[in-house]
C-alpha cells in the first residue's frame, strides 16, 4: 500500500488494517518515497514439542513432572 503524509493523518485506520494484513505501507512525501512501514513480526503458535522443556524427563529417572519443576525452581543455596 502507498500512503502520503496526509493519508497518515486522515486515514490511519486504513493503514493499520493494511498492516494487520501483513502489507508494507510505503510513505510518500511530494510523490517521493520517504520510508516504509513494515508490520511487526508475530510469533506463530508453536507446537508443544518445540518447547525446550519437552522430553527432558529421562527414562531412568522416574520423577514426576511437578517434582522435576520443583527441582529446577529451587533456590541455588538452601538456607540453614
C-alpha positions as CSV (number, residue, x, y, z in Angstrom):
1,X,0.0,0.0,0.0
2,X,1.2,3.5,-0.7
3,X,0.2,6.4,1.5
4,X,1.0,10.1,1.5
5,X,1.8,12.1,4.7
6,X,-1.8,13.4,4.6
7,X,-3.1,9.8,4.4
8,X,-1.1,9.0,7.5
9,X,-3.0,11.7,9.3
10,X,-6.5,11.2,8.0
11,X,-6.6,7.5,7.0
12,X,-4.7,5.9,9.8
13,X,-7.4,3.3,10.3
14,X,-6.9,2.0,6.7
15,X,-3.1,2.0,7.2
16,X,-3.5,-0.1,10.4
17,X,-5.8,-2.5,8.6
18,X,-3.2,-2.9,5.8
19,X,-0.6,-3.7,8.5
20,X,-2.9,-6.3,10.0
21,X,-3.0,-7.9,6.6
22,X,0.9,-8.0,6.7
23,X,1.2,-5.5,3.9
24,X,4.0,-3.0,3.9
25,X,3.0,0.7,3.7
26,X,5.2,3.0,1.6
27,X,5.1,6.6,2.8
28,X,5.3,9.2,0.1
29,X,6.1,12.9,0.5
30,X,5.6,15.1,-2.6
31,X,5.4,11.9,-4.6
32,X,8.8,10.6,-3.4
33,X,9.4,7.6,-1.2
34,X,10.4,8.7,2.3
35,X,10.1,5.4,4.1
36,X,8.4,2.1,4.5
37,X,6.3,0.9,7.5
38,X,6.7,-2.8,8.0
39,X,4.3,-4.9,10.0
40,X,5.6,-6.3,13.3
41,X,6.6,-9.9,13.4
42,X,4.2,-12.1,15.1
43,X,5.0,-15.3,16.9
44,X,3.4,-18.2,15.3
45,X,1.6,-20.7,17.5
46,X,4.3,-23.1,18.4
47,X,3.9,-26.8,19.0
48,X,4.4,-28.2,22.4
49,X,7.2,-30.4,21.1
50,X,9.2,-27.3,20.2
51,X,9.3,-26.1,23.8
52,X,12.7,-26.6,25.4
53,X,11.3,-28.5,28.4
54,X,9.6,-31.1,26.2
55,X,11.3,-34.5,26.6
56,X,13.5,-33.6,29.5
57,X,12.3,-36.5,31.6
58,X,14.8,-39.3,31.1
59,X,13.7,-42.9,31.1
60,X,15.9,-43.8,34.0
61,X,14.5,-41.2,36.4
62,X,11.0,-41.8,37.5
63,X,10.3,-38.3,38.9
64,X,7.0,-36.7,38.1
65,X,6.9,-33.5,36.1
66,X,6.0,-31.5,39.2
67,X,9.0,-32.9,41.1
68,X,11.3,-32.0,38.2
69,X,9.9,-28.5,38.0
70,X,10.3,-28.0,41.8
71,X,13.9,-29.2,41.5
72,X,14.5,-26.6,38.7
73,X,12.8,-23.8,40.6
74,X,14.5,-24.3,43.9
75,X,16.9,-21.7,45.2
76,X,20.6,-22.1,44.4
77,X,21.6,-22.5,48.1
78,X,19.5,-23.9,50.8
79,X,19.1,-21.8,53.9
80,X,20.1,-23.4,57.2
